[in-house]
Amino acid sequence: MKFDINEVVAEMATAVKGVVGENWSEVLSVANQFLQNKKERFELLASLRIAGEISQKRFESRLNDEKLVAEAEFHAIAVISKAIAQRAANAAIEVLENAVKTAVNLAK
């Protein structure tokens, strides 16, 4: 299975939708904008990890930074609480992390 950033970003949006539930219509625009703006960065991080150019520890550190940025952007939407913003950010980044882990394991 090849790593497909478009598929991963779509799955990340679905993960966010699952967390924010009834607030999805208010979050949709910000979530999609965030994911599209970060897509190249996510793809770069993924490709570096898959190619073994960065360690798992460094990859996880960068993902944590991305979670914090995502949380801040989601929290900026007044309709969701900080806890929901955290869960939405975690859900989105977890999808990316799992996709990269799968790709790394297949590349071995």
N, CA, C and O atoms as a GROMACS GRO file, in nm:
protein
  432
    1MET      N    1   0.084  -0.118   0.000
    1MET     CA    2   0.000   0.000   0.000
    1MET      C    3   0.088   0.124   0.000
    1MET      O    4   0.174   0.140   0.087
    2LYS      N    5   0.068   0.210  -0.096
    2LYS     CA    6   0.143   0.334  -0.106
    2LYS      C    7   0.078   0.439  -0.017
    2LYS      O    8  -0.044   0.443  -0.003
    3PHE      N    9   0.161   0.523   0.043
    3PHE     CA   10   0.111   0.633   0.125
    3PHE      C   11   0.048   0.737   0.033
    3PHE      O   12   0.114   0.789  -0.056
    4ASP      N   13  -0.080   0.767   0.054
    4ASP     CA   14  -0.154   0.863  -0.028
    4ASP      C   15  -0.202   0.977   0.061
    4ASP      O   16  -0.296   0.960   0.139
    5ILE      N   17  -0.136   1.092   0.050
    5ILE     CA   18  -0.168   1.204   0.139
    5ILE      C   19  -0.312   1.251   0.122
    5ILE      O   20  -0.374   1.293   0.219
    6ASN      N   21  -0.366   1.245   0.002
    6ASN     CA   22  -0.505   1.287  -0.018
    6ASN      C   23  -0.602   1.197   0.057
    6ASN      O   24  -0.700   1.244   0.116
    7GLU      N   25  -0.575   1.068   0.053
    7GLU     CA   26  -0.658   0.973   0.127
    7GLU      C   27  -0.644   0.995   0.277
    7GLU      O   28  -0.742   0.990   0.351
    8VAL      N   29  -0.522   1.018   0.322
    8VAL     CA   30  -0.497   1.040   0.464
    8VAL      C   31  -0.566   1.169   0.512
    8VAL      O   32  -0.627   1.170   0.619
    9VAL      N   33  -0.556   1.276   0.435
    9VAL     CA   34  -0.621   1.402   0.473
    9VAL      C   35  -0.773   1.385   0.480
    9VAL      O   36  -0.838   1.439   0.569
   10ALA      N   37  -0.830   1.310   0.386
   10ALA     CA   38  -0.974   1.283   0.390
   10ALA      C   39  -1.010   1.204   0.516
   10ALA      O   40  -1.112   1.232   0.579
   11GLU      N   41  -0.927   1.107   0.553
   11GLU     CA   42  -0.951   1.029   0.675
   11GLU      C   43  -0.935   1.117   0.799
   11GLU      O   44  -1.006   1.099   0.898
   12MET      N   45  -0.841   1.211   0.794
   12MET     CA   46  -0.823   1.304   0.905
   12MET      C   47  -0.948   1.390   0.924
   12MET      O   48  -0.992   1.412   1.036
   13ALA      N   49  -1.006   1.437   0.814
   13ALA     CA   50  -1.129   1.516   0.821
   13ALA      C   51  -1.243   1.434   0.880
   13ALA      O   52  -1.322   1.484   0.959
   14THR      N   53  -1.250   1.308   0.839
   14THR     CA   54  -1.353   1.219   0.893
   14THR      C   55  -1.334   1.198   1.043
   14THR      O   56  -1.432   1.193   1.118
   15ALA      N   57  -1.210   1.186   1.087
   15ALA     CA   58  -1.182   1.170   1.230
   15ALA      C   59  -1.225   1.293   1.308
   15ALA      O   60  -1.284   1.282   1.416
   16VAL      N   61  -1.196   1.411   1.254
   16VAL     CA   62  -1.239   1.536   1.319
   16VAL      C   63  -1.391   1.540   1.326
   16VAL      O   64  -1.448   1.575   1.429
   17LYS      N   65  -1.456   1.506   1.216
   17LYS     CA   66  -1.603   1.507   1.211
   17LYS      C   67  -1.661   1.416   1.318
   17LYS      O   68  -1.759   1.451   1.384
   18GLY      N   69  -1.600   1.299   1.336
   18GLY     CA   70  -1.648   1.206   1.437
   18GLY      C   71  -1.638   1.261   1.578
   18GLY      O   72  -1.719   1.227   1.664
   19VAL      N   73  -1.539   1.344   1.602
   19VAL     CA   74  -1.519   1.400   1.736
   19VAL      C   75  -1.611   1.518   1.762
   19VAL      O   76  -1.669   1.530   1.870
   20VAL      N   77  -1.626   1.606   1.664
   20VAL     CA   78  -1.704   1.729   1.689
   20VAL      C   79  -1.853   1.707   1.673
   20VAL      O   80  -1.932   1.791   1.716
   21GLY      N   81  -1.892   1.596   1.613
   21GLY     CA   82  -2.033   1.558   1.606
   21GLY      C   83  -2.124   1.665   1.549
   21GLY      O   84  -2.107   1.709   1.435
   22GLU      N   85  -2.219   1.708   1.630
   22GLU     CA   86  -2.322   1.802   1.583
   22GLU      C   87  -2.265   1.939   1.547
   22GLU      O   88  -2.334   2.019   1.483
   23ASN      N   89  -2.144   1.968   1.587
   23ASN     CA   90  -2.081   2.096   1.553
   23ASN      C   91  -2.006   2.093   1.420
   23ASN      O   92  -1.940   2.190   1.384
   24TRP      N   93  -2.016   1.982   1.347
   24TRP     CA   94  -1.939   1.966   1.224
   24TRP      C   95  -1.962   2.080   1.125
   24TRP      O   96  -1.868   2.127   1.062
   25SER      N   97  -2.086   2.124   1.111
   25SER     CA   98  -2.112   2.229   1.012
   25SER      C   99  -2.037   2.358   1.044
   25SER      O  100  -1.998   2.432   0.953
   26GLU      N  101  -2.016   2.386   1.174
   26GLU     CA  102  -1.941   2.505   1.214
   26GLU      C  103  -1.791   2.485   1.201
   26GLU      O  104  -1.717   2.581   1.180
   27VAL      N  105  -1.746   2.362   1.213
   27VAL     CA  106  -1.603   2.330   1.214
   27VAL      C  107  -1.552   2.296   1.074
   27VAL      O  108  -1.433   2.308   1.046
   28LEU      N  109  -1.640   2.253   0.987
   28LEU     CA  110  -1.604   2.204   0.854
   28LEU      C  111  -1.506   2.295   0.780
   28LEU      O  112  -1.402   2.249   0.734
   29SER      N  113  -1.538   2.420   0.770
   29SER     CA  114  -1.455   2.514   0.694
   29SER      C  115  -1.315   2.526   0.753
   29SER      O  116  -1.216   2.518   0.681
   30VAL      N  117  -1.307   2.544   0.884
   30VAL     CA  118  -1.177   2.559   0.951
   30VAL      C  119  -1.098   2.429   0.942
   30VAL      O  120  -0.978   2.432   0.916
   31ALA      N  121  -1.164   2.317   0.965
   31ALA     CA  122  -1.095   2.187   0.960
   31ALA      C  123  -1.038   2.162   0.820
   31ALA      O  124  -0.922   2.123   0.806
   32ASN      N  125  -1.119   2.184   0.718
   32ASN     CA  126  -1.071   2.161   0.582
   32ASN      C  127  -0.960   2.258   0.546
   32ASN      O  128  -0.862   2.219   0.481
   33GLN      N  129  -0.973   2.382   0.585
   33GLN     CA  130  -0.869   2.481   0.556
   33GLN      C  131  -0.739   2.442   0.626
   33GLN      O  132  -0.632   2.446   0.565
   34PHE      N  133  -0.748   2.405   0.753
   34PHE     CA  134  -0.629   2.362   0.828
   34PHE      C  135  -0.562   2.244   0.759
   34PHE      O  136  -0.441   2.245   0.736
   35LEU      N  137  -0.640   2.142   0.726
   35LEU     CA  138  -0.584   2.022   0.666
   35LEU      C  139  -0.523   2.050   0.528
   35LEU      O  140  -0.417   1.998   0.496
   36GLN      N  141  -0.589   2.131   0.449
   36GLN     CA  142  -0.534   2.163   0.317
   36GLN      C  143  -0.408   2.248   0.329
   36GLN      O  144  -0.312   2.228   0.254
   37ASN      N  145  -0.407   2.343   0.423
   37ASN     CA  146  -0.289   2.427   0.443
   37ASN      C  147  -0.169   2.346   0.493
   37ASN      O  148  -0.054   2.381   0.464
   38LYS      N  149  -0.195   2.241   0.567
   38LYS     CA  150  -0.089   2.160   0.626
   38LYS      C  151  -0.056   2.035   0.543
   38LYS      O  152   0.036   1.961   0.578
   39LYS      N  153  -0.129   2.012   0.437
   39LYS     CA  154  -0.113   1.889   0.360
   39LYS      C  155   0.031   1.868   0.312
   39LYS      O  156   0.085   1.758   0.327
   40GLU      N  157   0.093   1.970   0.258
   40GLU     CA  158   0.231   1.954   0.210
   40GLU      C  159   0.325   1.923   0.326
   40GLU      O  160   0.416   1.841   0.314
   41ARG      N  161   0.304   1.990   0.438
   41ARG     CA  162   0.387   1.964   0.556
   41ARG      C  163   0.369   1.822   0.606
   41ARG      O  164   0.466   1.753   0.636
   42PHE      N  165   0.244   1.777   0.614
   42PHE     CA  166   0.217   1.640   0.655
   42PHE      C  167   0.283   1.540   0.559
   42PHE      O  168   0.342   1.441   0.602
   43GLU      N  169   0.274   1.568   0.430
   43GLU     CA  170   0.334   1.480   0.331
   43GLU      C  171   0.486   1.475   0.346
   43GLU      O  172   0.547   1.368   0.334
   44LEU      N  173   0.547   1.590   0.372
   44LEU     CA  174   0.692   1.594   0.393
   44LEU      C  175   0.731   1.515   0.517
   44LEU      O  176   0.824   1.434   0.512
   45LEU      N  177   0.662   1.538   0.628
   45LEU     CA  178   0.692   1.463   0.751
   45LEU      C  179   0.677   1.313   0.727
   45LEU      O  180   0.761   1.233   0.769
   46ALA      N  181   0.569   1.276   0.660
   46ALA     CA  182   0.545   1.134   0.632
   46ALA      C  183   0.656   1.076   0.545
   46ALA      O  184   0.707   0.968   0.574
   47SER      N  185   0.692   1.146   0.440
   47SER     CA  186   0.794   1.092   0.350
   47SER      C  187   0.929   1.081   0.418
   47SER      O  188   1.004   0.986   0.394
   48LEU      N  189   0.962   1.178   0.504
   48LEU     CA  190   1.088   1.170   0.578
   48LEU      C  191   1.090   1.050   0.671
   48LEU      O  192   1.191   0.980   0.682
   49ARG      N  193   0.978   1.026   0.738
   49ARG     CA  194   0.971   0.912   0.830
   49ARG      C  195   0.972   0.780   0.755
   49ARG      O  196   1.044   0.688   0.792
   50ILE      N  197   0.893   0.772   0.649
   50ILE     CA  198   0.885   0.648   0.571
   50ILE      C  199   1.022   0.612   0.512
   50ILE      O  200   1.058   0.495   0.506
   51ALA      N  201   1.095   0.713   0.469
   51ALA     CA  202   1.228   0.690   0.411
   51ALA      C  203   1.335   0.667   0.517
   51ALA      O  204   1.450   0.637   0.484
   52GLY      N  205   1.298   0.682   0.645
   52GLY     CA  206   1.393   0.661   0.753
   52GLY      C  207   1.488   0.778   0.774
   52GLY      O  208   1.591   0.764   0.840
   53GLU      N  209   1.454   0.892   0.718
   53GLU     CA  210   1.540   1.010   0.730
   53GLU      C  211   1.523   1.082   0.863
   53GLU      O  212   1.610   1.160   0.903
   54ILE      N  213   1.413   1.056   0.932
   54ILE     CA  214   1.397   1.106   1.069
   54ILE      C  215   1.353   0.989   1.157
   54ILE      O  216   1.288   0.895   1.110
   55SER      N  217   1.390   0.995   1.282
   55SER     CA  218   1.356   0.887   1.376
   55SER      C  219   1.209   0.893   1.414
   55SER      O  220   1.141   0.994   1.394
   56GLN      N  221   1.162   0.784   1.471
   56GLN     CA  222   1.025   0.780   1.521
   56GLN      C  223   1.006   0.886   1.629
   56GLN      O  224   0.902   0.952   1.635
   57LYS      N  225   1.108   0.902   1.714
   57LYS     CA  226   1.099   1.002   1.822
   57LYS      C  227   1.084   1.143   1.765
   57LYS      O  228   1.001   1.220   1.812
   58ARG      N  229   1.165   1.176   1.665
   58ARG     CA  230   1.158   1.309   1.602
   58ARG      C  231   1.023   1.327   1.532
   58ARG      O  232   0.964   1.434   1.538
   59PHE      N  233   0.976   1.222   1.467
   59PHE     CA  234   0.847   1.226   1.399
   59PHE      C  235   0.736   1.254   1.500
   59PHE      O  236   0.649   1.338   1.476
   60GLU      N  237   0.738   1.183   1.612
   60GLU     CA  238   0.635   1.203   1.714
   60GLU      C  239   0.642   1.343   1.772
   60GLU      O  240   0.538   1.402   1.803
   61SER      N  241   0.762   1.397   1.788
   61SER     CA  242   0.778   1.534   1.837
   61SER      C  243   0.714   1.633   1.741
   61SER      O  244   0.645   1.725   1.783
   62ARG      N  245   0.738   1.614   1.613
   62ARG     CA  246   0.680   1.704   1.512
   62ARG      C  247   0.528   1.689   1.508
   62ARG      O  248   0.456   1.788   1.491
   63LEU      N  249   0.479   1.566   1.524
   63LEU     CA  250   0.334   1.545   1.526
   63LEU      C  251   0.271   1.613   1.647
   63LEU      O  252   0.161   1.667   1.638
   64ASN      N  253   0.340   1.611   1.759
   64ASN     CA  254   0.289   1.680   1.876
   64ASN      C  255   0.278   1.830   1.850
   64ASN      O  256   0.180   1.893   1.891
   65ASP      N  257   0.377   1.886   1.783
   65ASP     CA  258   0.370   2.028   1.746
   65ASP      C  259   0.248   2.054   1.657
   65ASP      O  260   0.178   2.153   1.674
   66GLU      N  261   0.225   1.964   1.563
   66GLU     CA  262   0.111   1.980   1.473
   66GLU      C  263  -0.021   1.969   1.549
   66GLU      O  264  -0.118   2.038   1.516
   67LYS      N  265  -0.026   1.882   1.650
   67LYS     CA  266  -0.147   1.870   1.732
   67LYS      C  267  -0.176   2.001   1.802
   67LYS      O  268  -0.292   2.044   1.808
   68LEU      N  269  -0.073   2.066   1.856
   68LEU     CA  270  -0.092   2.192   1.927
   68LEU      C  271  -0.144   2.301   1.834
   68LEU      O  272  -0.231   2.379   1.871
   69VAL      N  273  -0.090   2.305   1.714
   69VAL     CA  274  -0.137   2.404   1.615
   69VAL      C  275  -0.282   2.375   1.577
   69VAL      O  276  -0.364   2.466   1.571
   70ALA      N  277  -0.312   2.249   1.552
   70ALA     CA  278  -0.450   2.211   1.516
   70ALA      C  279  -0.546   2.245   1.628
   70ALA      O  280  -0.654   2.300   1.605
   71GLU      N  281  -0.507   2.213   1.749
   71GLU     CA  282  -0.592   2.243   1.864
   71GLU      C  283  -0.621   2.393   1.874
   71GLU      O  284  -0.736   2.432   1.897
   72ALA      N  285  -0.519   2.475   1.855
   72ALA     CA  286  -0.538   2.620   1.862
   72ALA      C  287  -0.634   2.667   1.753
   72ALA      O  288  -0.721   2.751   1.778
   73GLU      N  289  -0.620   2.613   1.633
   73GLU     CA  290  -0.708   2.654   1.524
   73GLU      C  291  -0.851   2.609   1.549
   73GLU      O  292  -0.945   2.685   1.526
   74PHE      N  293  -0.869   2.485   1.597
   74PHE     CA  294  -1.003   2.437   1.625
   74PHE      C  295  -1.065   2.510   1.743
   74PHE      O  296  -1.184   2.539   1.744
   75HIS      N  297  -0.984   2.540   1.842
   75HIS     CA  298  -1.034   2.610   1.961
   75HIS      C  299  -1.077   2.753   1.928
   75HIS      O  300  -1.160   2.810   1.998
   76ALA      N  301  -1.021   2.808   1.824
   76ALA     CA  302  -1.059   2.943   1.784
   76ALA      C  303  -1.206   2.951   1.743
   76ALA      O  304  -1.265   3.059   1.739
   77ILE      N  305  -1.263   2.836   1.714
   77ILE     CA  306  -1.405   2.832   1.680
   77ILE      C  307  -1.482   2.829   1.811
   77ILE      O  308  -1.473   2.733   1.887
   78ALA      N  309  -1.557   2.931   1.837
   78ALA     CA  310  -1.624   2.946   1.966
   78ALA      C  311  -1.726   2.837   1.997
   78ALA      O  312  -1.761   2.818   2.113
   79VAL      N  313  -1.774   2.766   1.896
   79VAL     CA  314  -1.881   2.670   1.920
   79VAL      C  315  -1.834   2.540   1.982
   79VAL      O  316  -1.916   2.459   2.025
   80ILE      N  317  -1.702   2.518   1.987
   80ILE     CA  318  -1.656   2.394   2.048
   80ILE      C  319  -1.568   2.424   2.169
   80ILE      O  320  -1.499   2.527   2.173
   81SER      N  321  -1.571   2.336   2.263
   81SER     CA  322  -1.494   2.354   2.385
   81SER      C  323  -1.348   2.318   2.361
   81SER      O  324  -1.312   2.259   2.259
   82LYS      N  325  -1.265   2.354   2.457
   82LYS     CA  326  -1.123   2.320   2.448
   82LYS      C  327  -1.104   2.169   2.444
   82LYS      O  328  -1.018   2.119   2.370
   83ALA      N  329  -1.181   2.096   2.521
   83ALA     CA  330  -1.168   1.951   2.524
   83ALA      C  331  -1.201   1.891   2.387
   83ALA      O  332  -1.133   1.799   2.342
   84ILE      N  333  -1.305   1.941   2.323
   84ILE     CA  334  -1.341   1.891   2.191
   84ILE      C  335  -1.233   1.929   2.090
   84ILE      O  336  -1.199   1.849   2.003
   85ALA      N  337  -1.179   2.050   2.102
   85ALA     CA  338  -1.071   2.093   2.013
   85ALA      C  339  -0.950   2.002   2.028
   85ALA      O  340  -0.887   1.964   1.928
   86GLN      N  341  -0.916   1.965   2.151
   86GLN     CA  342  -0.804   1.874   2.175
   86GLN      C  343  -0.831   1.738   2.113
   86GLN      O  344  -0.745   1.681   2.047
   87ARG      N  345  -0.951   1.685   2.134
   87ARG     CA  346  -0.984   1.554   2.079
   87ARG      C  347  -0.985   1.556   1.926
   87ARG      O  348  -0.942   1.460   1.863
   88ALA      N  349  -1.035   1.664   1.868
   88ALA     CA  350  -1.037   1.676   1.722
   88ALA      C  351  -0.895   1.679   1.667
   88ALA      O  352  -0.864   1.611   1.569
   89ALA      N  353  -0.809   1.757   1.730
   89ALA     CA  354  -0.668   1.764   1.686
   89ALA      C  355  -0.601   1.628   1.702
   89ALA      O  356  -0.532   1.582   1.611
   90ASN      N  357  -0.621   1.564   1.815
   90ASN     CA  358  -0.562   1.433   1.839
   90ASN      C  359  -0.611   1.330   1.738
   90ASN      O  360  -0.532   1.250   1.687
   91ALA      N  361  -0.740   1.332   1.708
   91ALA     CA  362  -0.796   1.236   1.614
   91ALA      C  363  -0.736   1.254   1.475
   91ALA      O  364  -0.702   1.157   1.408
   92ALA      N  365  -0.724   1.378   1.432
   92ALA     CA  366  -0.669   1.405   1.298
   92ALA      C  367  -0.524   1.360   1.289
   92ALA      O  368  -0.487   1.293   1.193
   93ILE      N  369  -0.444   1.396   1.385
   93ILE     CA  370  -0.302   1.362   1.380
   93ILE      C  371  -0.280   1.212   1.399
   93ILE      O  372  -0.186   1.156   1.343
   94GLU      N  373  -0.366   1.148   1.476
   94GLU     CA  374  -0.355   1.004   1.495
   94GLU      C  375  -0.373   0.930   1.363
   94GLU      O  376  -0.306   0.830   1.338
   95VAL      N  377  -0.463   0.978   1.279
   95VAL     CA  378  -0.483   0.917   1.147
   95VAL      C  379  -0.353   0.925   1.066
   95VAL      O  380  -0.311   0.826   1.006
   96LEU      N  381  -0.291   1.043   1.065
   96LEU     CA  382  -0.165   1.060   0.993
   96LEU      C  383  -0.058   0.968   1.049
   96LEU      O  384   0.013   0.901   0.974
   97GLU      N  385  -0.046   0.965   1.180
   97GLU     CA  386   0.056   0.882   1.244
   97GLU      C  387   0.037   0.734   1.209
   97GLU      O  388   0.134   0.665   1.178
   98ASN      N  389  -0.085   0.687   1.214
   98ASN     CA  390  -0.113   0.546   1.182
   98ASN      C  391  -0.084   0.514   1.036
   98ASN      O  392  -0.032   0.406   1.005
   99ALA      N  393  -0.117   0.605   0.947
   99ALA     CA  394  -0.090   0.583   0.804
   99ALA      C  395   0.060   0.575   0.780
   99ALA      O  396   0.106   0.492   0.700
  100VAL      N  397   0.137   0.659   0.847
  100VAL     CA  398   0.282   0.657   0.831
  100VAL      C  399   0.339   0.529   0.890
  100VAL      O  400   0.427   0.467   0.829
  101LYS      N  401   0.292   0.487   1.006
  101LYS     CA  402   0.339   0.362   1.067
  101LYS      C  403   0.316   0.245   0.973
  101LYS      O  404   0.403   0.159   0.957
  102THR      N  405   0.198   0.242   0.910
  102THR     CA  406   0.168   0.135   0.816
  102THR      C  407   0.264   0.138   0.698
  102THR      O  408   0.315   0.034   0.655
  103ALA      N  409   0.288   0.257   0.645
  103ALA     CA  410   0.378   0.270   0.531
  103ALA      C  411   0.521   0.231   0.568
  103ALA      O  412   0.591   0.168   0.489
  104VAL      N  413   0.565   0.269   0.690
  104VAL     CA  414   0.700   0.234   0.735
  104VAL      C  415   0.713   0.083   0.747
  104VAL      O  416   0.813   0.025   0.706
  105ASN      N  417   0.612   0.020   0.804
  105ASN     CA  418   0.616  -0.126   0.820
  105ASN      C  419   0.616  -0.197   0.684
  105ASN      O  420   0.682  -0.300   0.669
  106LEU      N  421   0.545  -0.144   0.588
  106LEU     CA  422   0.542  -0.205   0.454
  106LEU      C  423   0.673  -0.183   0.381
  106LEU      O  424   0.711  -0.264   0.296
  107ALA      N  425   0.742  -0.074   0.412
  107ALA     CA  426   0.869  -0.043   0.346
  107ALA      C  427   0.983  -0.130   0.397
  107ALA      O  428   1.089  -0.137   0.334
  108LYS      N  429   0.964  -0.195   0.511
  108LYS     CA  430   1.070  -0.278   0.570
  108LYS      C  431   1.091  -0.406   0.492
  108LYS      O  432   1.177  -0.487   0.528
   0.00000   0.00000   0.00000
